[in-house]
Amino acid sequence: MESFKIKDEYIKLGQALKASGLAESGVDAKYAVQDGFVKVNGQVETQRGKKLVPGDLVEYNGNTLKIE
């Protein structure tokens, strides 16, 4: 499990995927989310603008990312 520290109170899902390196680009992140390949806290999330806060867990492509 990787940790990803955010500077503000939240980060959007698409931005987190790109900034953490789980998705190669913003376009890749967009399609991964839209196609239902990303889970947030165990639930499939299809909104790339979903606000993530510290403690959230993002799962994508066999990787887990903890937002801190």
N, C-alpha and C positions, 0 to 999 in steps of 0.2 A: 504494500500500500504506500502510495506517495502522498506527501503533504504539499499543499499549495497555500501559501500565506497571502492573504489579501490586504490591501492598504486601506480600503474603504469599508463601510459597513456591509456591503454586498458586492457580488460580481455576477454578471449574467452568464448563463450556462454556456452559450457559444463562445464568449470571451474566455471563460475558464478552460474550455477544451483546447482552444488555440494557444493561449498563454502557457499552459502547462506542458504542451507538446503532445498531448494525446491525439490531437488532430493536426495535420500538417498545415492546414490553412483555414481561414474563416469559411470558405466554401465547403471544405470537407466537413467542418463542424456543423454547418447548416444542414447538409444532407443527412449526416449521421443522426441528428436530432429529429429532423422531419420524418425520417424513415423508421423511427422507433428503436434505434440501436443503443440508445443511451438511457440509463436508469439513474434516478436521483432518489436516494434513501430507499432503494429497493423497488421503486415504482417507475414504469416506463414514462419518460417525459418527452413530449413532442413540441414544447415551446422553447425555442432557443433563447428567448428573453427571460426565462425563469430566473428569478433572483436567488442566488445561493448565498448563504450566510455561514459563518464559522460553525463547524459541527456537521455540515451536510456531507454526504458521501455520494460521489459520482462514479458510476461504473460504465466503462466503454471498452470494447475490444479486448476483454480479458484483464483490463487494468482497473484499479480502484484508486480514486483521488479523494483525499480528505481535505475539505476546505477549512483553513485555520485563520 
